[in-house]
Amino acid sequence: MTKIRHQNKNGIAPYSQRRSGVKKWIFVLAIFALLVVTNKNAKNFTVKTIVVSVSPAFKFAGFISNVKENIIFLFKNKQGLREEMDSLKEKNAEMENELILLDYVKTENEELKTMLSRPDKKSYILGSIISKPPRSPHDMIIVDAGSSVGVGQGMKVIAHSNVLIGYVVDVFPNSSKVKLLSFSGEEVGLIIESAKISAMGFGLGGGNIEIKIPSSVVVKNGDKIITDGVFHYLLGFIDKVETDLINPFQKIIFRMPINLNELQMIGIEK
């Protein structure tokens, strides 16, 4: 006779049957636990089974941990590299400024040595340019040497130890105003060295000076122009020659041989 299991209308076994099933599983687990404790092979099998079962989980957890550590390391490393790059940029800028300053001091020292060792044995008051065009009027500069150190009106102003660039026109206790030779209408006596001819130069403004000499005098671009008198200073070199067949005079244009934007130091002849 076939044994018929009783189920309720929902297909679920009665409580007594479910309880009986639970007891059976408890009994099986108890027997298995006893084997594990008393039987070495069973114990090893159980341990291996557990290790194999949980190993993927541990491996995955380890993988996640490594990924997390790598991300944190890369982030910190990137931050450190950025900070290091910023620091290197600052140091590079500082070094560039130091090199510029060293070049300036070297050039300044060379100019001072040349000026102080001139064979004419003239003495100079040294000054720094504190204002130049466009901050000051065109063809005018202001220097930081004034009456307190002996500067007087009409003194010659020298650049690069041998270039006459202008004259002191106004003097204050700690500064002086200098009118450049190229100032519009300014006059200077000069000599065109190649032609050995004396003439007058007239400022045109913007660093340009004009000379008019007879058309019969042969001159060319690049000819040297110096001051007249016993001690000669350089004024510049011929830049342009304009002639006219019906005009007995030729017009010569030259510029002062200095870069006013780069000029920092000058000497004022006592």
Secondary structure, DSSP 8 states (H G I E B T S, - for coil): --------TTS---HHHHHHHHHHHHHHHHHHHHHHHH-HHHHHHHHHHHHHHHHHHHHHHHHHHHHHHHHHHHHHHHHHHHHHHHHHHHHHHHHHHHHHHHHHHHHHHHHHHHHHT-TT---EEEEEEEE-TTTS-TTEEEES--GGGT--TT-EEEETTTEEEEEEEEE-SS-EEEEETTSTT-EEEEEETTTTEEEEEEEEETTEEEEEEETTS---TT-EEEE-SSS--EEEEEEEEE--TT-SEEEEEEE-SS-TTT--EEEEE-
